[in-house]
Amino acid sequence: MMLKRSFFLVSGLLAVGLGVLGMFLPLLPTVPFLLLAGFCFARSSPKLHRWLHQHPWFAAPLADWNQNRVIRRPLKIRASVISALSFAVSIAVVPLVWVKLLLVTLFICLMVFIWRQNEVATVSPLSAK
């Protein structure tokens, strides 16, 4: 039992690390790693599971995805901008044309995936009156 718990703990910590790296590196997704971390922490460490789901950066997106399978528009915009910047740097640095084309294709696929996801219906404070 201790070995299983340790496996899930280490896997969860690695998933959080990869998820954070995914915020800045192209081709490395963030949300799937954070979902994996939540899964692993739920089986290994209630304290880390709570931390992940209460973290200012991760709590709302994880709750949105877990409860409704949606992504908020500001998060889509932020993910798009950060992805565009990191892909642009990668494309500028890579000398091989076929790799540049691959990166452009992957970026387009990522944008299609992000923008095809349902959004949370938010009510503006001004329109709620």
N, C-alpha and C positions, 0 to 999 in steps of 0.2 A: 504493500500500500504506500509506503514511504517513497519507493522508487517511482511509482506512477505519479504521485503528487509532485515529486522533484522534476520529473520529465515535463509535466504541464507547467510548472513554475518557470523553468528555464525556457521552454517554448514560448510562453507568454511574454517574458522579458525580451526575448529575441524578436518577437513579432512587434512589440512596441517600438523597439529600436529601428526595425525596418520600416515601420509605419511613419516614424518621425523622419527618417531619411527620405522616404517617399514624398514627403512634403517639398523636398528640394531637388530630387533627382528624377529625371524622366525615366520612363519604363518601370519604375518601382511604385506600385500602387500603395495608397495610404489606407483607405477604408477597409479593404479585405484583411490587411494585417492587424488593424485595430479590432475588427470583429473576431479574428482568430485569437488575439490577446484576451479579449473578453471571455471567449469560450474556455481558454486555458486557465485564466485566473479564476473562473467560476468553479473549476475542478481542483484548484491548488491553493488559492489564497483569497479568502473573502476580503481581506484588507486591501489587496491590490485590485481586486474586482471593483470594490467601492471606489478606490482612488481613480481608476480608469473612467468609471461612469460619473464621477463627480469633478473630473478635471475640467478646468475652464475651456480648454481647446477641444476636448473630445466628447464631453457629456451630451451636448445638444445633438451633434450629428449622429452619435451612436444611438441615442434615444429615438431620433427621427427614423433612422434606418431600421432599428429593431422593432419598433411599434408599427410603423406605417410603410416602410420601404420607400421613403422619400428623402430628397436632398433639398435643403433650403437654397433659394436663389443666390443670396450673398456668398454661400459656400461654393456654389457652382462657379460664380464669377471669380472668387479667390483662387479656386483650383485651376480655372482656365488661365488666369494671368500667370500664376506661378509655373504651371506646366508650359505655357508659351515661352516664358523667359528661359526656363531650363532646357527646353527642346532647342530654342534658338541658339543658346550657347553651345550645346552639343553639336548642332548642325554646323555652326561656324568653326568648331575645333576639329571635327572629323575631316580627314583629307579625302576619303574615298567617296566617290559620287554615289555608288550603290547604297552605302550606309546612310548617306544624307537622304536619299529617296526613301529608304526604310524608315528613318526617323520621322520624316514628313508623313508617311502613311500611318505610322503608329500614333502620331499626334492627332491626325484626323480621326482615327478610330476612337481614341480616348475622348475627344471632344464630342463625337457622336454619342458615345456611351453616356457621358456626363449629362449632356443636354437632353437626352431622351428619357432620363429618369424623372419620375413625378416629383413635383415640388409641394412643399407645405403651403397650404392656403393661409397666408398671413393677413391680418387685418391691421391696417395703418391706424395709429392712435387718432389721427385727424378724421378718418372716415368712420370711426366707431361712434362718433357723437350723434 
